[in-house]
Amino acid sequence: MASLIVFISIWFFLNNKIILSLLFFCFAPMIHLSSAMFYFLIIIILLFSKRAYFARRKLTLSFSLINLLFFFISLILIILLPVIVSYTPYASYLNRNIVEGRVDFTIKYFPILLSFVISEYFFGKIKKEDYIFSQLRIIRTFFIVFMFFFIFFNSLNELASRVLGFYFTLEMIVLSLSLCKRI
């Protein structure tokens, strides 16, 4: 529920209703505090892509170069994540690895990666001018790259599950939007 509220507030942000976005976002931490980190991370990604990918100047970054930058940013974030999380109420998630009755994150990730690659094949035909859909694609790409690094850190499985749940909400929104646009 918190991730849905975050995406509704992101929707307002993408439509340049920043005050409404912030007001709507205020409800998300009441449901789950981690939604604040997701919201601000997405805002940073959106502002970066707006300046680097959607700028009206002649020299902008390509989608492939943005993916490469996301790779390096994700690598830095995954290294800093345990340090950042240790100062939050979610420090108990570090080194917690509940395996009984759960599927390993690596096994969950690869089918998601396959569906991402297949859907990107179709979404790759979308023009950059479709601003909101393109921004959602960029956010989606960031999270799929970011989740890749969780495979190598078994001590972060619980955090990876939280990111995965957030990613599923994003995927639902992107697929619903693509269905409405008949892509």
Backbone as CSV, one residue per row, in Angstrom:
resi,resn,N_x,N_y,N_z,CA_x,CA_y,CA_z,C_x,C_y,C_z
1,MET,0.815,-1.189,0.000,0.000,0.000,0.000,0.865,1.262,0.000
2,ALA,1.952,1.236,0.780,2.831,2.403,0.845,3.485,2.665,-0.503
3,SER,3.874,1.596,-1.202,4.508,1.797,-2.507,3.515,2.361,-3.517
4,LEU,2.257,1.988,-3.403,1.244,2.556,-4.289,1.073,4.050,-4.022
5,ILE,1.082,4.437,-2.769,0.999,5.864,-2.427,2.225,6.600,-2.943
6,VAL,3.389,5.986,-2.845,4.609,6.610,-3.374,4.469,6.842,-4.871
7,PHE,3.946,5.864,-5.595,3.827,6.042,-7.043,2.738,7.032,-7.428
8,ILE,1.708,7.141,-6.637,0.710,8.176,-6.912,1.342,9.551,-6.723
9,SER,2.142,9.695,-5.680,2.810,10.983,-5.475,3.864,11.231,-6.549
10,ILE,4.514,10.191,-7.036,5.458,10.339,-8.164,4.707,10.767,-9.412
11,TRP,3.519,10.225,-9.602,2.694,10.610,-10.750,2.407,12.112,-10.723
12,PHE,2.063,12.612,-9.535,1.838,14.055,-9.391,3.132,14.827,-9.677
13,PHE,4.252,14.304,-9.208,5.540,14.950,-9.440,5.846,15.026,-10.938
14,LEU,5.592,13.936,-11.653,5.843,13.918,-13.095,4.934,14.872,-13.854
15,ASN,3.778,15.163,-13.295,2.853,16.111,-13.910,3.046,17.528,-13.374
16,ASN,4.200,17.787,-12.763,4.592,19.107,-12.240,3.662,19.631,-11.153
17,LYS,3.084,18.742,-10.382,2.265,19.122,-9.223,3.043,18.730,-7.976
18,ILE,4.120,19.463,-7.737,5.086,19.087,-6.712,4.505,19.201,-5.304
19,ILE,3.756,20.245,-5.025,3.161,20.414,-3.701,2.184,19.269,-3.410
20,LEU,1.354,18.939,-4.391,0.412,17.832,-4.235,1.155,16.506,-4.062
21,SER,2.261,16.371,-4.769,3.084,15.174,-4.644,3.610,15.025,-3.222
22,LEU,4.145,16.087,-2.671,4.666,16.039,-1.302,3.562,15.795,-0.273
23,LEU,2.414,16.434,-0.484,1.300,16.229,0.443,0.815,14.787,0.412
24,PHE,0.715,14.232,-0.775,0.251,12.852,-0.908,1.284,11.888,-0.334
25,PHE,2.563,12.206,-0.538,3.631,11.347,-0.025,3.622,11.272,1.501
26,CYS,3.179,12.309,2.161,3.172,12.341,3.637,2.404,11.171,4.244
27,PHE,1.488,10.579,3.501,0.725,9.445,4.016,1.501,8.125,3.942
28,ALA,2.444,8.017,3.039,3.157,6.751,2.832,3.959,6.302,4.048
29,PRO,4.736,7.181,4.701,5.487,6.704,5.877,4.597,6.266,7.033
30,MET,3.349,6.669,7.021,2.444,6.201,8.069,2.151,4.711,7.911
31,ILE,2.290,4.212,6.713,2.056,2.791,6.456,3.356,2.003,6.609
32,HIS,4.435,2.506,5.989,5.738,1.852,6.110,6.817,2.915,5.947
33,LEU,7.716,2.995,6.921,8.726,4.054,6.923,9.701,3.968,5.757
34,SER,9.949,2.773,5.237,10.918,2.627,4.150,10.461,3.321,2.870
35,SER,9.171,3.630,2.784,8.678,4.305,1.583,9.331,5.667,1.389
36,ALA,9.775,6.292,2.462,10.452,7.583,2.345,11.742,7.448,1.549
37,MET,12.493,6.372,1.799,13.738,6.173,1.047,13.450,5.946,-0.431
38,PHE,12.419,5.176,-0.737,12.069,4.931,-2.127,11.647,6.219,-2.827
39,TYR,10.853,7.017,-2.145,10.355,8.262,-2.734,11.510,9.185,-3.097
40,PHE,12.405,9.419,-2.155,13.494,10.355,-2.413,14.500,9.798,-3.415
41,LEU,14.691,8.502,-3.418,15.561,7.887,-4.420,14.977,8.070,-5.826
42,ILE,13.684,7.872,-5.961,13.038,8.042,-7.267,13.063,9.496,-7.700
43,ILE,12.863,10.421,-6.779,12.923,11.843,-7.124,14.311,12.194,-7.643
44,ILE,15.352,11.681,-7.011,16.716,11.939,-7.478,16.912,11.361,-8.876
45,ILE,16.425,10.145,-9.115,16.541,9.527,-10.444,15.790,10.359,-11.480
46,LEU,14.596,10.809,-11.140,13.799,11.611,-12.078,14.475,12.934,-12.412
47,LEU,15.008,13.596,-11.410,15.692,14.874,-11.659,16.951,14.666,-12.495
48,PHE,17.677,13.588,-12.206,18.870,13.287,-12.995,18.509,12.992,-14.450
49,SER,17.509,12.155,-14.659,17.149,11.799,-16.037,16.549,12.990,-16.781
50,LYS,15.894,13.866,-16.060,15.326,15.057,-16.697,16.441,15.954,-17.240
51,ARG,17.526,16.051,-16.482,18.639,16.903,-16.919,19.536,16.190,-17.931
52,ALA,19.705,14.882,-17.792,20.664,14.170,-18.628,20.047,13.546,-19.876
53,TYR,18.782,13.155,-19.810,18.167,12.421,-20.922,17.105,13.235,-21.644
54,PHE,16.349,14.028,-20.907,15.240,14.763,-21.508,15.542,16.229,-21.760
55,ALA,16.770,16.636,-21.577,17.116,18.049,-21.772,16.920,18.454,-23.230
56,ARG,16.620,19.696,-23.434,16.371,20.192,-24.787,17.661,20.562,-25.527
57,ARG,18.771,20.515,-24.862,20.040,20.833,-25.521,20.461,19.687,-26.440
58,LYS,21.421,19.968,-27.285,21.814,18.983,-28.292,22.536,17.781,-27.701
59,LEU,23.327,17.989,-26.683,24.115,16.902,-26.117,23.401,16.323,-24.900
60,THR,22.734,15.198,-25.072,22.082,14.494,-23.966,22.585,13.056,-23.949
61,LEU,22.363,12.388,-22.859,22.799,11.002,-22.728,21.799,10.061,-23.388
62,SER,22.308,8.981,-23.927,21.423,7.973,-24.506,20.903,7.069,-23.393
63,PHE,19.894,6.295,-23.718,19.311,5.373,-22.742,20.352,4.344,-22.310
64,SER,21.200,3.910,-23.212,22.246,2.930,-22.883,23.271,3.517,-21.921
65,LEU,23.632,4.772,-22.118,24.591,5.416,-21.233,23.981,5.639,-19.841
66,ILE,22.708,5.941,-19.807,22.031,6.075,-18.514,22.019,4.737,-17.796
67,ASN,21.815,3.651,-18.526,21.863,2.320,-17.909,23.242,2.036,-17.331
68,LEU,24.285,2.435,-18.029,25.647,2.242,-17.536,25.886,3.070,-16.270
69,LEU,25.382,4.287,-16.258,25.487,5.112,-15.050,24.721,4.488,-13.891
70,PHE,23.557,3.928,-14.168,22.781,3.250,-13.132,23.543,2.064,-12.573
71,PHE,24.296,1.390,-13.429,25.101,0.259,-12.984,26.108,0.714,-11.934
72,PHE,26.813,1.806,-12.211,27.810,2.303,-11.270,27.170,2.900,-10.017
73,ILE,26.076,3.603,-10.174,25.364,4.161,-9.020,24.843,3.036,-8.131
74,SER,24.320,1.977,-8.745,23.811,0.836,-7.978,24.932,0.130,-7.234
75,LEU,26.072,0.032,-7.865,27.226,-0.593,-7.215,27.629,0.204,-5.977
76,ILE,27.668,1.511,-6.095,28.004,2.363,-4.949,26.924,2.263,-3.873
77,LEU,25.660,2.275,-4.286,24.556,2.189,-3.321,24.556,0.870,-2.559
78,ILE,24.839,-0.218,-3.246,24.801,-1.514,-2.573,25.933,-1.623,-1.561
79,ILE,27.026,-0.930,-1.814,28.132,-0.918,-0.847,27.781,-0.027,0.344
80,LEU,27.118,1.104,0.073,26.748,2.039,1.137,25.470,1.643,1.880
81,LEU,24.673,0.782,1.287,23.369,0.439,1.855,23.454,-0.095,3.294
82,PRO,24.343,-1.032,3.600,24.408,-1.496,4.990,24.755,-0.377,5.975
83,VAL,25.593,0.550,5.558,25.957,1.666,6.429,24.755,2.579,6.649
84,ILE,24.051,2.889,5.571,22.885,3.775,5.666,21.788,3.130,6.501
85,VAL,21.512,1.860,6.230,20.428,1.163,6.926,20.753,0.964,8.408
86,SER,22.011,0.847,8.746,22.371,0.632,10.149,21.970,1.805,11.041
87,TYR,21.746,2.978,10.468,21.320,4.154,11.236,19.807,4.371,11.203
88,THR,19.067,3.427,10.667,17.607,3.540,10.581,16.969,2.484,11.475
89,PRO,15.664,2.559,11.645,14.990,1.510,12.433,15.032,0.132,11.757
90,TYR,15.513,0.069,10.525,15.549,-1.196,9.785,16.893,-1.897,9.885
91,ALA,17.701,-1.516,10.852,19.007,-2.155,11.030,18.860,-3.644,11.320
92,SER,17.726,-4.051,11.855,17.518,-5.475,12.151,17.414,-6.315,10.875
93,TYR,17.187,-5.667,9.717,17.129,-6.408,8.455,18.512,-6.863,7.996
94,LEU,19.542,-6.211,8.475,20.899,-6.593,8.073,21.242,-7.949,8.686
95,ASN,21.853,-8.785,7.904,22.260,-10.130,8.307,21.102,-11.010,8.771
96,ARG,19.886,-10.612,8.460,18.736,-11.472,8.735,18.446,-12.239,7.459
97,ASN,18.470,-13.527,7.566,18.275,-14.351,6.390,17.292,-15.463,6.735
98,ILE,16.025,-15.189,6.528,14.990,-16.178,6.812,14.878,-17.078,5.583
99,VAL,15.285,-18.304,5.726,15.306,-19.193,4.568,14.194,-20.236,4.613
100,GLU,13.697,-20.541,5.782,12.694,-21.593,5.891,11.381,-21.135,5.257
101,GLY,10.945,-21.879,4.260,9.681,-21.570,3.594,9.766,-20.435,2.577
102,ARG,10.957,-19.973,2.275,11.128,-18.869,1.325,12.014,-19.288,0.163
103,VAL,11.744,-18.684,-0.968,12.567,-18.905,-2.154,13.713,-17.910,-2.115
104,ASP,14.903,-18.367,-2.456,16.074,-17.499,-2.461,15.877,-16.337,-3.437
105,PHE,16.413,-15.194,-3.107,16.247,-14.002,-3.928,16.796,-14.207,-5.342
106,THR,17.887,-14.927,-5.471,18.483,-15.160,-6.795,17.511,-15.888,-7.707
107,ILE,16.816,-16.856,-7.173,15.841,-17.616,-7.964,14.664,-16.724,-8.340
108,LYS,14.302,-15.786,-7.500,13.227,-14.844,-7.817,13.657,-13.841,-8.880
109,TYR,14.919,-13.441,-8.816,15.390,-12.347,-9.665,15.462,-12.725,-11.148
110,PHE,15.953,-13.896,-11.466,16.185,-14.227,-12.866,14.921,-14.299,-13.718
111,PRO,13.797,-14.841,-13.256,12.574,-14.744,-14.082,12.098,-13.298,-14.260
112,ILE,12.300,-12.490,-13.219,11.935,-11.072,-13.324,12.820,-10.379,-14.343
113,LEU,14.110,-10.701,-14.325,15.035,-10.134,-15.300,14.641,-10.543,-16.718
114,LEU,14.250,-11.790,-16.906,13.821,-12.263,-18.225,12.578,-11.509,-18.703
115,SER,11.601,-11.333,-17.816,10.397,-10.592,-18.214,10.720,-9.130,-18.488
116,PHE,11.681,-8.570,-17.749,12.118,-7.198,-17.989,12.733,-7.057,-19.384
117,VAL,13.613,-7.984,-19.733,14.280,-7.932,-21.041,13.264,-8.068,-22.171
118,ILE,12.318,-8.970,-22.024,11.293,-9.155,-23.063,10.413,-7.920,-23.183
119,SER,9.989,-7.370,-22.053,9.133,-6.176,-22.128,9.895,-4.966,-22.636
120,GLU,11.182,-4.856,-22.317,11.976,-3.732,-22.826,12.146,-3.810,-24.341
121,TYR,12.106,-5.013,-24.865,12.168,-5.161,-26.317,10.991,-4.421,-26.961
122,PHE,9.820,-4.551,-26.366,8.640,-3.883,-26.900,8.589,-2.409,-26.505
123,PHE,8.983,-2.103,-25.274,8.951,-0.721,-24.810,10.049,0.121,-25.436
124,GLY,11.070,-0.511,-25.980,12.164,0.213,-26.611,11.731,0.998,-27.838
125,LYS,10.575,0.681,-28.374,10.064,1.376,-29.555,9.372,2.688,-29.199
126,ILE,9.219,2.929,-27.914,8.529,4.146,-27.464,9.470,5.328,-27.594
127,LYS,8.947,6.404,-28.094,9.742,7.607,-28.296,9.996,8.320,-26.975
128,LYS,11.063,9.052,-26.939,11.462,9.816,-25.764,10.446,10.904,-25.417
129,GLU,9.658,11.305,-26.396,8.687,12.379,-26.194,7.542,11.967,-25.259
130,ASP,7.296,10.673,-25.120,6.291,10.202,-24.174,6.930,10.250,-22.785
131,TYR,6.906,11.425,-22.192,7.709,11.757,-21.015,7.433,10.853,-19.812
132,ILE,6.199,10.714,-19.414,5.887,9.963,-18.192,6.231,8.485,-18.352
133,PHE,5.860,7.913,-19.478,6.156,6.501,-19.703,7.668,6.279,-19.767
134,SER,8.378,7.182,-20.416,9.839,7.050,-20.497,10.485,7.190,-19.125
135,GLN,9.973,8.092,-18.305,10.512,8.239,-16.950,10.262,6.972,-16.127
136,LEU,9.092,6.393,-16.271,8.804,5.150,-15.554,9.704,4.011,-16.033
137,ARG,10.013,3.994,-17.312,10.962,3.003,-17.841,12.340,3.196,-17.229
138,ILE,12.754,4.436,-17.059,14.067,4.712,-16.476,14.101,4.263,-15.017
139,ILE,13.045,4.540,-14.271,12.976,4.106,-12.872,13.003,2.580,-12.798
140,ARG,12.263,1.962,-13.679,12.196,0.504,-13.735,13.569,-0.094,-14.039
141,THR,14.277,0.512,-14.960,15.619,0.051,-15.305,16.563,0.194,-14.119
142,PHE,16.467,1.317,-13.412,17.320,1.501,-12.245,17.094,0.393,-11.231
143,PHE,15.845,0.090,-10.936,15.573,-0.915,-9.909,15.974,-2.316,-10.342
144,ILE,15.871,-2.648,-11.605,16.287,-3.981,-12.048,17.808,-4.105,-11.965
145,VAL,18.518,-3.027,-12.272,19.984,-3.034,-12.143,20.372,-3.064,-10.667
146,PHE,19.683,-2.286,-9.864,19.974,-2.231,-8.428,19.751,-3.596,-7.776
147,MET,18.685,-4.280,-8.152,18.408,-5.596,-7.566,19.447,-6.633,-7.973
148,PHE,20.098,-6.432,-9.119,21.130,-7.368,-9.567,22.222,-7.519,-8.511
149,PHE,22.605,-6.435,-7.879,23.699,-6.497,-6.915,23.316,-7.182,-5.609
150,PHE,22.018,-7.295,-5.320,21.597,-8.013,-4.126,21.920,-9.499,-4.214
151,ILE,22.096,-10.012,-5.419,22.424,-11.430,-5.598,23.733,-11.774,-4.904
152,PHE,24.672,-10.847,-4.908,26.006,-11.110,-4.384,26.118,-10.891,-2.873
153,PHE,25.087,-10.329,-2.262,25.118,-10.046,-0.833,23.975,-10.790,-0.154
154,ASN,24.261,-11.990,0.296,23.242,-12.833,0.914,22.725,-12.239,2.220
155,SER,23.520,-11.409,2.855,23.100,-10.811,4.124,22.031,-9.740,3.925
156,LEU,21.774,-9.357,2.687,20.783,-8.322,2.398,19.497,-8.889,1.792
157,ASN,19.235,-10.179,2.000,18.057,-10.812,1.387,16.745,-10.165,1.813
158,GLU,16.628,-9.787,3.082,15.380,-9.164,3.541,15.188,-7.789,2.896
159,LEU,16.255,-7.035,2.761,16.153,-5.740,2.071,15.822,-5.946,0.595
160,ALA,16.412,-6.981,0.006,16.142,-7.274,-1.403,14.666,-7.607,-1.605
161,SER,14.064,-8.295,-0.649,12.637,-8.615,-0.759,11.787,-7.350,-0.718
162,ARG,12.199,-6.367,0.082,11.461,-5.091,0.137,11.565,-4.351,-1.188
163,VAL,12.757,-4.327,-1.763,12.950,-3.661,-3.058,12.164,-4.396,-4.138
164,LEU,12.145,-5.706,-4.064,11.404,-6.509,-5.032,9.907,-6.223,-4.964
165,GLY,9.374,-6.096,-3.765,7.959,-5.746,-3.612,7.651,-4.379,-4.210
166,PHE,8.547,-3.442,-4.006,8.383,-2.111,-4.588,8.456,-2.187,-6.111
167,TYR,9.383,-3.007,-6.617,9.529,-3.167,-8.059,8.263,-3.764,-8.676
168,PHE,7.619,-4.710,-7.987,6.389,-5.303,-8.512,5.289,-4.255,-8.668
169,THR,5.220,-3.325,-7.724,4.240,-2.240,-7.860,4.558,-1.397,-9.078
170,LEU,5.824,-1.078,-9.262,6.249,-0.303,-10.435,5.937,-1.056,-11.725
171,GLU,6.220,-2.329,-11.739,5.950,-3.156,-12.924,4.461,-3.181,-13.240
172,MET,3.637,-3.287,-12.208,2.189,-3.278,-12.400,1.740,-1.965,-13.034
173,ILE,2.284,-0.861,-12.572,1.910,0.447,-13.109,2.367,0.589,-14.553
174,VAL,3.584,0.174,-14.851,4.106,0.281,-16.222,3.308,-0.600,-17.177
175,LEU,3.001,-1.820,-16.772,2.240,-2.717,-17.646,0.804,-2.226,-17.823
176,SER,0.208,-1.680,-16.776,-1.146,-1.127,-16.894,-1.161,0.076,-17.822
177,LEU,-0.150,0.918,-17.697,-0.042,2.090,-18.566,0.192,1.668,-20.013
178,SER,1.004,0.638,-20.217,1.256,0.172,-21.589,-0.018,-0.434,-22.183
179,LEU,-0.822,-1.083,-21.365,-2.086,-1.636,-21.842,-3.040,-0.490,-22.242
180,CYS,-3.065,0.565,-21.441,-3.919,1.724,-21.769,-3.442,2.406,-23.045
181,LYS,-2.129,2.411,-23.271,-1.577,3.052,-24.458,-1.540,2.105,-25.666
182,ARG,-1.904,0.858,-25.431,-1.923,-0.176,-26.484,-0.524,-0.399,-27.093
183,ILE,0.446,-0.564,-26.200,1.821,-0.795,-26.645,2.061,-2.290,-26.739
